[in-house]
């Protein structure tokens, strides 16, 4: 998938566990894991906003696009 999720790096930077973020954002750990591992097909803007609020970041800090020729 050409969309890269940088959630692990942001969690480490904020010394926060995925479980703690899931609780703060109001989603299940399973759904956060799906997003974190790049298996999500979509993300609600409300979820993205909540993650950014809790990690004090911008959506571009969390998501990146990789060109097809960048392997």
C-alpha positions as CSV (number, residue, x, y, z in Angstrom):
1,X,0.0,0.0,0.0
2,X,1.4,3.4,-0.9
3,X,0.2,5.0,2.3
4,X,2.6,4.7,5.2
5,X,1.3,5.0,8.8
6,X,3.9,6.4,11.2
7,X,1.9,5.6,14.4
8,X,4.7,3.5,16.0
9,X,7.2,6.4,15.8
10,X,4.7,8.9,17.2
11,X,3.7,6.6,20.1
12,X,7.4,6.1,21.0
13,X,8.1,9.8,20.8
14,X,5.3,10.5,23.2
15,X,6.1,7.4,25.4
16,X,2.5,6.2,25.0
17,X,1.3,2.7,24.5
18,X,-1.2,1.7,21.8
19,X,-3.6,0.7,24.5
20,X,-3.4,4.1,26.1
21,X,-4.0,5.9,22.8
22,X,-6.9,3.6,22.0
23,X,-8.5,4.4,25.3
24,X,-8.0,8.2,24.9
25,X,-9.3,8.2,21.3
26,X,-12.3,5.9,22.1
27,X,-11.5,3.1,19.6
28,X,-10.7,-0.6,20.3
29,X,-7.1,-1.7,20.5
30,X,-7.9,-4.1,17.6
31,X,-8.9,-1.2,15.4
32,X,-5.9,0.8,16.3
33,X,-3.7,-2.2,15.6
34,X,-5.3,-2.5,12.1
35,X,-4.5,1.1,11.4
36,X,-1.0,0.9,12.9
37,X,-0.1,-2.1,10.8
38,X,-1.3,-0.5,7.6
39,X,-4.2,-2.9,7.1
40,X,-7.0,-0.3,7.4
41,X,-9.0,0.5,4.3
42,X,-10.2,3.9,5.6
43,X,-10.1,6.1,8.7
44,X,-12.8,8.5,9.9
45,X,-11.8,12.1,10.1
46,X,-13.1,12.2,13.7
47,X,-10.7,9.3,14.5
48,X,-7.8,11.0,12.7
49,X,-8.6,14.3,14.6
50,X,-8.6,12.5,17.9
51,X,-5.3,10.7,17.3
52,X,-3.7,14.0,16.2
53,X,-5.1,15.7,19.3
54,X,-3.7,13.1,21.7
55,X,-0.3,12.9,19.9
56,X,-0.1,16.7,19.4
57,X,0.6,16.2,15.7
58,X,-0.7,17.0,12.2
59,X,-2.2,14.4,9.9
60,X,0.9,14.7,7.7
61,X,3.0,13.6,10.7
62,X,0.9,10.4,10.9
63,X,0.4,9.6,7.2
64,X,2.7,9.7,4.3
65,X,2.5,8.7,0.6
66,X,5.1,6.5,-1.0
67,X,5.4,6.5,-4.8
68,X,5.1,3.1,-6.5
69,X,8.8,3.2,-7.6
70,X,10.0,3.9,-4.0
71,X,10.4,0.4,-2.6
